[in-house]
């Protein structure tokens, strides 16, 4: 794994330079792409722009689905908590 090979100093530098960290459980190739590169390519190639839009829309859908799932989970947990007076919260009719 990558963390087995990285020194503490490397991890500290990476933490300051990047928002996201990851560890691989399989052999993995990582590519670092400057954010301006895809934008520049999308401005000159319609197929790149379309592909980036498709990827972005898919990621937004995934994020929306995840937020809805967390909201439902939180609502179910809140329903099962006792009210502030110590009595269980009333359950809606089935």
The first five atom37 places (N, CA, C, CB, O) and aatype in JSON, in Angstrom:
{
  "aatype": [20, 20, 20, 20, 20, 20, 20, 20, 20, 20, 20, 20, 20, 20, 20, 20, 20, 20, 20, 20, 20, 20, 20, 20, 20, 20, 20, 20, 20, 20, 20, 20, 20, 20, 20, 20, 20, 20, 20, 20, 20, 20, 20, 20, 20, 20, 20, 20, 20, 20, 20, 20, 20, 20, 20, 20, 20, 20, 20, 20, 20, 20, 20, 20, 20, 20, 20, 20, 20, 20, 20, 20, 20, 20, 20, 20, 20, 20, 20, 20, 20, 20, 20, 20, 20, 20, 20, 20, 20, 20, 20, 20, 20, 20],
  "atom_mask": [
    [1, 1, 1, 1, 1],
    [1, 1, 1, 1, 1],
    [1, 1, 1, 1, 1],
    [1, 1, 1, 1, 1],
    [1, 1, 1, 1, 1],
    [1, 1, 1, 1, 1],
    [1, 1, 1, 1, 1],
    [1, 1, 1, 1, 1],
    [1, 1, 1, 1, 1],
    [1, 1, 1, 1, 1],
    [1, 1, 1, 1, 1],
    [1, 1, 1, 1, 1],
    [1, 1, 1, 1, 1],
    [1, 1, 1, 1, 1],
    [1, 1, 1, 1, 1],
    [1, 1, 1, 1, 1],
    [1, 1, 1, 1, 1],
    [1, 1, 1, 1, 1],
    [1, 1, 1, 1, 1],
    [1, 1, 1, 1, 1],
    [1, 1, 1, 1, 1],
    [1, 1, 1, 1, 1],
    [1, 1, 1, 1, 1],
    [1, 1, 1, 1, 1],
    [1, 1, 1, 1, 1],
    [1, 1, 1, 1, 1],
    [1, 1, 1, 1, 1],
    [1, 1, 1, 1, 1],
    [1, 1, 1, 1, 1],
    [1, 1, 1, 1, 1],
    [1, 1, 1, 1, 1],
    [1, 1, 1, 1, 1],
    [1, 1, 1, 1, 1],
    [1, 1, 1, 1, 1],
    [1, 1, 1, 1, 1],
    [1, 1, 1, 1, 1],
    [1, 1, 1, 1, 1],
    [1, 1, 1, 1, 1],
    [1, 1, 1, 1, 1],
    [1, 1, 1, 1, 1],
    [1, 1, 1, 1, 1],
    [1, 1, 1, 1, 1],
    [1, 1, 1, 1, 1],
    [1, 1, 1, 1, 1],
    [1, 1, 1, 1, 1],
    [1, 1, 1, 1, 1],
    [1, 1, 1, 1, 1],
    [1, 1, 1, 1, 1],
    [1, 1, 1, 1, 1],
    [1, 1, 1, 1, 1],
    [1, 1, 1, 1, 1],
    [1, 1, 1, 1, 1],
    [1, 1, 1, 1, 1],
    [1, 1, 1, 1, 1],
    [1, 1, 1, 1, 1],
    [1, 1, 1, 1, 1],
    [1, 1, 1, 1, 1],
    [1, 1, 1, 1, 1],
    [1, 1, 1, 1, 1],
    [1, 1, 1, 1, 1],
    [1, 1, 1, 1, 1],
    [1, 1, 1, 1, 1],
    [1, 1, 1, 1, 1],
    [1, 1, 1, 1, 1],
    [1, 1, 1, 1, 1],
    [1, 1, 1, 1, 1],
    [1, 1, 1, 1, 1],
    [1, 1, 1, 1, 1],
    [1, 1, 1, 1, 1],
    [1, 1, 1, 1, 1],
    [1, 1, 1, 1, 1],
    [1, 1, 1, 1, 1],
    [1, 1, 1, 1, 1],
    [1, 1, 1, 1, 1],
    [1, 1, 1, 1, 1],
    [1, 1, 1, 1, 1],
    [1, 1, 1, 1, 1],
    [1, 1, 1, 1, 1],
    [1, 1, 1, 1, 1],
    [1, 1, 1, 1, 1],
    [1, 1, 1, 1, 1],
    [1, 1, 1, 1, 1],
    [1, 1, 1, 1, 1],
    [1, 1, 1, 1, 1],
    [1, 1, 1, 1, 1],
    [1, 1, 1, 1, 1],
    [1, 1, 1, 1, 1],
    [1, 1, 1, 1, 1],
    [1, 1, 1, 1, 1],
    [1, 1, 1, 1, 1],
    [1, 1, 1, 1, 1],
    [1, 1, 1, 1, 1],
    [1, 1, 1, 1, 1],
    [1, 1, 1, 1, 1]
  ],
  "atom_positions": [
    [[0.83, -1.19, 0.0], [0.0, 0.0, 0.0], [0.88, 1.25, 0.0], [-0.95, 0.0, 1.21], [2.03, 1.22, 0.44]],
    [[0.31, 2.33, -0.5], [1.08, 3.55, -0.61], [1.56, 4.04, 0.75], [0.25, 4.62, -1.28], [2.68, 4.55, 0.87]],
    [[0.72, 3.91, 1.79], [1.09, 4.42, 3.1], [2.28, 3.68, 3.68], [-0.08, 4.34, 4.05], [2.97, 4.21, 4.55]],
    [[2.54, 2.45, 3.22], [3.7, 1.7, 3.71], [4.99, 2.31, 3.2], [3.61, 0.24, 3.28], [6.04, 2.15, 3.82]],
    [[4.93, 3.02, 2.06], [6.12, 3.56, 1.44], [6.31, 5.05, 1.71], [6.08, 3.32, -0.02], [7.42, 5.56, 1.58]],
    [[5.26, 5.73, 2.07], [5.36, 7.17, 2.29], [5.94, 7.46, 3.67], [3.99, 7.84, 2.14], [5.58, 6.82, 4.66]],
    [[6.82, 8.42, 3.7], [7.38, 8.82, 4.99], [6.43, 9.83, 5.63], [8.81, 9.43, 4.83], [5.54, 10.36, 4.97]],
    [[6.62, 10.08, 6.9], [5.8, 11.06, 7.6], [5.89, 12.42, 6.95], [6.21, 11.16, 9.06], [4.89, 13.14, 6.88]],
    [[7.07, 12.8, 6.47], [7.26, 14.09, 5.82], [6.44, 14.16, 4.53], [8.75, 14.33, 5.53], [5.82, 15.18, 4.24]],
    [[6.45, 13.06, 3.74], [5.67, 13.02, 2.5], [4.19, 13.19, 2.79], [5.92, 11.71, 1.75], [3.5, 13.92, 2.08]],
    [[3.7, 12.52, 3.82], [2.27, 12.62, 4.17], [1.92, 14.04, 4.6], [1.92, 11.62, 5.29], [0.84, 14.53, 4.28]],
    [[2.83, 14.7, 5.32], [2.58, 16.07, 5.77], [2.5, 17.02, 4.58], [3.68, 16.53, 6.74], [1.63, 17.88, 4.53]],
    [[3.4, 16.85, 3.62], [3.38, 17.69, 2.42], [2.11, 17.44, 1.64], [4.62, 17.42, 1.54], [1.47, 18.39, 1.18]],
    [[1.73, 16.18, 1.47], [0.51, 15.84, 0.73], [-0.72, 16.43, 1.4], [0.37, 14.31, 0.62], [-1.62, 16.93, 0.72]],
    [[-0.77, 16.39, 2.72], [-1.93, 16.92, 3.45], [-2.08, 18.41, 3.22], [-1.8, 16.62, 4.94], [-3.2, 18.92, 3.17]],
    [[-0.98, 19.13, 3.1], [-1.06, 20.57, 2.86], [-1.42, 20.88, 1.41], [0.26, 21.24, 3.22], [-2.03, 21.92, 1.14]],
    [[-1.05, 20.01, 0.46], [-1.23, 20.29, -0.95], [-2.56, 19.8, -1.51], [-0.12, 19.67, -1.72], [-3.03, 20.32, -2.52]],
    [[-3.2, 18.8, -0.88], [-4.39, 18.19, -1.44], [-5.5, 18.09, -0.4], [-4.07, 16.81, -2.0], [-5.23, 17.91, 0.79]],
    [[-6.75, 18.21, -0.86], [-7.91, 18.1, 0.04], [-8.25, 16.67, 0.38], [-9.1, 18.77, -0.57], [-8.82, 16.41, 1.44]],
    [[-7.92, 15.73, -0.51], [-8.38, 14.36, -0.37], [-7.19, 13.42, -0.31], [-9.32, 13.98, -1.52], [-6.2, 13.62, -1.02]],
    [[-7.3, 12.41, 0.52], [-6.28, 11.36, 0.59], [-6.97, 10.02, 0.4], [-5.5, 11.41, 1.96], [-8.17, 9.89, 0.66]],
    [[-6.23, 9.03, -0.06], [-6.8, 7.71, -0.27], [-5.74, 6.65, -0.09], [-7.43, 7.6, -1.67], [-4.54, 6.9, -0.27]],
    [[-6.17, 5.47, 0.27], [-5.29, 4.31, 0.34], [-5.87, 3.25, -0.57], [-5.12, 3.79, 1.81], [-7.08, 3.06, -0.61]],
    [[-5.0, 2.55, -1.29], [-5.45, 1.51, -2.21], [-5.24, 0.14, -1.57], [-4.69, 1.6, -3.55], [-4.26, -0.09, -0.86]],
    [[-6.18, -0.77, -1.82], [-6.02, -2.14, -1.33], [-5.51, -3.05, -2.44], [-7.35, -2.68, -0.77], [-5.17, -4.2, -2.21]],
    [[-5.46, -2.51, -3.66], [-4.93, -3.22, -4.82], [-3.87, -2.35, -5.47], [-6.05, -3.59, -5.83], [-3.79, -1.15, -5.2]],
    [[-3.05, -2.95, -6.33], [-2.08, -2.15, -7.07], [-2.84, -1.1, -7.87], [-1.2, -3.05, -8.01], [-3.79, -1.41, -8.58]],
    [[-2.41, 0.15, -7.75], [-3.17, 1.26, -8.3], [-2.24, 2.26, -8.96], [-4.0, 1.94, -7.21], [-1.13, 2.49, -8.5]],
    [[-2.72, 2.86, -10.04], [-2.01, 3.95, -10.68], [-2.8, 5.22, -10.42], [-1.82, 3.7, -12.22], [-4.02, 5.26, -10.63]],
    [[-2.13, 6.25, -9.96], [-2.77, 7.52, -9.65], [-2.22, 8.58, -10.59], [-2.55, 7.92, -8.16], [-1.01, 8.67, -10.81]],
    [[-3.12, 9.37, -11.15], [-2.69, 10.46, -12.02], [-3.15, 11.78, -11.41], [-3.25, 10.3, -13.46], [-4.31, 11.92, -11.02]],
    [[-2.26, 12.7, -11.33], [-2.57, 14.03, -10.82], [-2.78, 14.94, -12.02], [-1.42, 14.57, -9.87], [-1.88, 15.1, -12.85]],
    [[-3.96, 15.54, -12.11], [-4.3, 16.38, -13.25], [-4.58, 17.78, -12.75], [-5.52, 15.81, -14.03], [-5.36, 17.97, -11.82]],
    [[-3.95, 18.74, -13.36], [-4.2, 20.14, -13.05], [-5.64, 20.46, -13.43], [-3.19, 21.07, -13.79], [-6.08, 20.06, -14.51]],
    [[-6.37, 21.16, -12.59], [-7.79, 21.45, -12.87], [-7.99, 22.23, -14.16], [-8.38, 22.23, -11.73], [-9.03, 22.08, -14.8]],
    [[-7.05, 23.02, -14.54], [-7.2, 23.82, -15.75], [-7.14, 22.97, -17.02], [-6.12, 24.9, -15.81], [-7.71, 23.35, -18.04]],
    [[-6.47, 21.83, -16.97], [-6.31, 21.0, -18.17], [-7.64, 20.49, -18.74], [-5.42, 19.82, -17.86], [-7.88, 20.65, -19.94]],
    [[-8.52, 19.87, -17.93], [-9.8, 19.43, -18.5], [-10.66, 20.6, -18.99], [-10.58, 18.62, -17.45], [-11.35, 20.49, -20.0]],
    [[-10.6, 21.72, -18.28], [-11.37, 22.89, -18.71], [-10.9, 23.37, -20.07], [-11.25, 24.02, -17.68], [-11.7, 23.7, -20.94]],
    [[-9.59, 23.41, -20.23], [-9.02, 23.86, -21.5], [-9.41, 22.9, -22.62], [-7.49, 23.97, -21.39], [-9.77, 23.33, -23.71]],
    [[-9.34, 21.59, -22.35], [-9.71, 20.6, -23.35], [-11.2, 20.7, -23.68], [-9.37, 19.19, -22.86], [-11.58, 20.56, -24.85]],
    [[-12.04, 20.94, -22.69], [-13.49, 21.04, -22.92], [-13.83, 22.27, -23.76], [-14.24, 21.1, -21.58], [-14.8, 22.26, -24.52]],
    [[-13.04, 23.32, -23.63], [-13.29, 24.53, -24.42], [-12.98, 24.33, -25.9], [-12.46, 25.68, -23.87], [-13.47, 25.08, -26.74]],
    [[-12.17, 23.34, -26.22], [-11.77, 23.13, -27.62], [-12.34, 21.86, -28.23], [-10.28, 23.11, -27.72], [-12.25, 21.66, -29.44]],
    [[-12.94, 20.97, -27.41], [-13.42, 19.69, -27.91], [-14.8, 19.39, -27.31], [-12.42, 18.55, -27.58], [-14.93, 19.2, -26.1]],
    [[-15.82, 19.37, -28.17], [-17.19, 19.15, -27.7], [-17.37, 17.78, -27.04], [-18.17, 19.27, -28.86], [-18.14, 17.66, -26.09]],
    [[-16.67, 16.76, -27.52], [-16.79, 15.43, -26.93], [-16.25, 15.42, -25.51], [-16.05, 14.38, -27.79], [-16.81, 14.77, -24.63]],
    [[-15.14, 16.13, -25.27], [-14.59, 16.23, -23.92], [-15.57, 16.97, -23.02], [-13.21, 16.95, -23.92], [-15.82, 16.55, -21.89]],
    [[-16.13, 18.06, -23.52], [-17.1, 18.82, -22.72], [-18.3, 17.96, -22.36], [-17.56, 20.08, -23.49], [-18.76, 17.98, -21.22]],
    [[-18.81, 17.2, -23.33], [-19.97, 16.33, -23.08], [-19.63, 15.26, -22.05], [-20.44, 15.68, -24.39], [-20.43, 14.99, -21.16]],
    [[-18.46, 14.66, -22.17], [-18.04, 13.61, -21.23], [-17.89, 14.19, -19.82], [-16.71, 12.96, -21.7], [-18.31, 13.57, -18.84]],
    [[-17.27, 15.37, -19.71], [-17.13, 16.01, -18.4], [-18.5, 16.32, -17.8], [-16.29, 17.3, -18.51], [-18.71, 16.14, -16.6]],
    [[-19.44, 16.79, -18.63], [-20.79, 17.08, -18.15], [-21.47, 15.81, -17.64], [-21.64, 17.73, -19.26], [-22.12, 15.81, -16.6]],
    [[-21.32, 14.71, -18.39], [-21.91, 13.43, -18.0], [-21.33, 12.95, -16.68], [-21.68, 12.38, -19.09], [-22.06, 12.51, -15.79]],
    [[-20.01, 13.03, -16.54], [-19.36, 12.62, -15.28], [-19.82, 13.49, -14.11], [-17.83, 12.7, -15.42], [-20.1, 12.98, -13.03]],
    [[-19.89, 14.79, -14.34], [-20.31, 15.72, -13.28], [-21.75, 15.46, -12.86], [-20.15, 17.17, -13.75], [-22.06, 15.43, -11.67]],
    [[-22.63, 15.27, -13.84], [-24.04, 15.01, -13.54], [-24.18, 13.71, -12.75], [-24.87, 14.93, -14.83], [-24.99, 13.63, -11.82]],
    [[-23.41, 12.69, -13.11], [-23.45, 11.43, -12.37], [-22.99, 11.58, -10.93], [-22.59, 10.39, -13.07], [-23.59, 11.02, -10.01]],
    [[-21.93, 12.35, -10.74], [-21.43, 12.58, -9.38], [-22.43, 13.38, -8.55], [-20.07, 13.32, -9.42], [-22.62, 13.11, -7.37]],
    [[-23.07, 14.37, -9.17], [-24.09, 15.15, -8.45], [-25.29, 14.27, -8.07], [-24.57, 16.34, -9.31], [-25.83, 14.41, -6.97]],
    [[-25.7, 13.38, -8.96], [-26.79, 12.46, -8.64], [-26.42, 11.56, -7.48], [-27.17, 11.62, -9.87], [-27.22, 11.33, -6.58]],
    [[-25.18, 11.06, -7.51], [-24.71, 10.2, -6.41], [-24.71, 10.97, -5.09], [-23.28, 9.66, -6.72], [-25.15, 10.45, -4.07]],
    [[-24.24, 12.21, -5.11], [-24.21, 13.02, -3.89], [-25.63, 13.29, -3.38], [-23.49, 14.35, -4.14], [-25.88, 13.24, -2.18]],
    [[-26.55, 13.57, -4.3], [-27.95, 13.8, -3.91], [-28.55, 12.54, -3.28], [-28.78, 14.25, -5.13], [-29.2, 12.62, -2.24]],
    [[-28.34, 11.4, -3.91], [-28.85, 10.14, -3.37], [-28.27, 9.87, -1.98], [-28.52, 8.96, -4.31], [-28.98, 9.41, -1.08]],
    [[-26.99, 10.16, -1.8], [-26.34, 9.93, -0.51], [-26.92, 10.85, 0.56], [-24.82, 10.14, -0.63], [-27.15, 10.42, 1.69]],
    [[-27.15, 12.12, 0.2], [-27.75, 13.06, 1.17], [-29.15, 12.62, 1.56], [-27.79, 14.48, 0.6], [-29.53, 12.72, 2.73]],
    [[-29.93, 12.14, 0.6], [-31.28, 11.65, 0.91], [-31.22, 10.45, 1.84], [-32.03, 11.29, -0.38], [-32.0, 10.34, 2.78]],
    [[-30.29, 9.54, 1.57], [-30.13, 8.37, 2.43], [-29.76, 8.79, 3.85], [-29.05, 7.43, 1.86], [-30.33, 8.28, 4.81]],
    [[-28.81, 9.72, 3.98], [-28.43, 10.18, 5.32], [-29.57, 10.89, 6.02], [-27.22, 11.1, 5.22], [-29.74, 10.76, 7.23]],
    [[-30.36, 11.65, 5.26], [-31.51, 12.33, 5.84], [-32.54, 11.33, 6.37], [-32.16, 13.25, 4.82], [-33.09, 11.52, 7.46]],
    [[-32.8, 10.29, 5.6], [-33.74, 9.25, 6.06], [-33.21, 8.55, 7.29], [-34.01, 8.23, 4.95], [-33.95, 8.3, 8.25]],
    [[-31.92, 8.22, 7.26], [-31.31, 7.54, 8.41], [-31.41, 8.41, 9.66], [-29.83, 7.18, 8.11], [-31.75, 7.92, 10.74]],
    [[-31.13, 9.69, 9.51], [-31.19, 10.61, 10.64], [-32.63, 10.71, 11.16], [-30.66, 12.0, 10.24], [-32.86, 10.73, 12.37]],
    [[-33.59, 10.77, 10.25], [-35.0, 10.86, 10.68], [-35.41, 9.61, 11.44], [-35.92, 11.06, 9.46], [-36.13, 9.69, 12.43]],
    [[-34.96, 8.44, 10.98], [-35.3, 7.19, 11.67], [-34.64, 7.15, 13.05], [-34.86, 5.97, 10.83], [-35.26, 6.69, 14.02]],
    [[-33.41, 7.63, 13.15], [-32.74, 7.65, 14.45], [-33.44, 8.62, 15.4], [-31.26, 8.04, 14.29], [-33.62, 8.32, 16.57]],
    [[-33.83, 9.8, 14.88], [-34.52, 10.79, 15.72], [-35.86, 10.24, 16.21], [-34.75, 12.1, 14.93], [-36.27, 10.51, 17.34]],
    [[-36.53, 9.47, 15.36], [-37.83, 8.9, 15.73], [-37.68, 7.94, 16.91], [-38.46, 8.17, 14.54], [-38.57, 7.85, 17.75]],
    [[-36.56, 7.23, 16.96], [-36.36, 6.23, 18.01], [-35.78, 6.8, 19.3], [-35.45, 5.15, 17.51], [-35.7, 6.09, 20.31]],
    [[-35.39, 8.08, 19.29], [-34.86, 8.69, 20.51], [-35.99, 9.11, 21.43], [-33.97, 9.9, 20.17], [-37.06, 9.49, 20.96]],
    [[-35.76, 9.04, 22.74], [-36.81, 9.53, 23.64], [-36.93, 11.05, 23.55], [-36.51, 9.11, 25.09], [-35.96, 11.74, 23.24]],
    [[-38.12, 11.55, 23.81], [-38.34, 13.0, 23.82], [-37.59, 13.6, 25.01], [-39.86, 13.35, 23.9], [-37.07, 12.86, 25.85]],
    [[-37.53, 14.9, 25.07], [-36.78, 15.57, 26.16], [-37.36, 15.28, 27.54], [-36.77, 17.07, 25.93], [-36.65, 15.36, 28.54]],
    [[-38.64, 14.94, 27.59], [-39.23, 14.64, 28.9], [-38.98, 13.2, 29.33], [-40.73, 14.89, 28.87], [-39.45, 12.79, 30.39]],
    [[-38.23, 12.42, 28.53], [-37.88, 11.07, 28.9], [-38.83, 10.02, 28.35], [-37.83, 10.95, 30.36], [-38.54, 8.83, 28.43]],
    [[-39.95, 10.44, 27.79], [-40.9, 9.5, 27.2], [-40.57, 9.29, 25.72], [-42.37, 10.02, 27.37], [-40.08, 10.21, 25.06]],
    [[-40.84, 8.11, 25.2], [-40.57, 7.89, 23.77], [-41.44, 8.78, 22.92], [-40.8, 6.43, 23.4], [-42.57, 9.09, 23.28]],
    [[-40.92, 9.19, 21.79], [-41.68, 10.03, 20.87], [-42.85, 9.23, 20.31], [-40.77, 10.57, 19.73], [-42.7, 8.03, 20.06]],
    [[-44.0, 9.85, 20.1], [-45.14, 9.12, 19.55], [-44.83, 8.66, 18.13], [-46.42, 9.99, 19.56], [-44.2, 9.37, 17.35]],
    [[-45.28, 7.46, 17.82], [-45.07, 6.9, 16.48], [-46.27, 7.21, 15.61], [-44.84, 5.37, 16.54], [-47.41, 7.19, 16.07]],
    [[-46.02, 7.5, 14.34], [-47.16, 7.76, 13.45], [-47.95, 6.47, 13.22], [-46.68, 8.35, 12.09], [-47.39, 5.38, 13.33]],
    [[-49.23, 6.58, 12.91], [-50.03, 5.38, 12.66], [-49.5, 4.64, 11.44], [-51.52, 5.75, 12.45], [-49.03, 5.25, 10.48]],
    [[-49.58, 3.32, 11.49], [-49.06, 2.49, 10.38], [-49.98, 2.49, 9.21], [-48.83, 1.07, 10.84], [-49.7, 1.85, 8.2]]
  ]
}
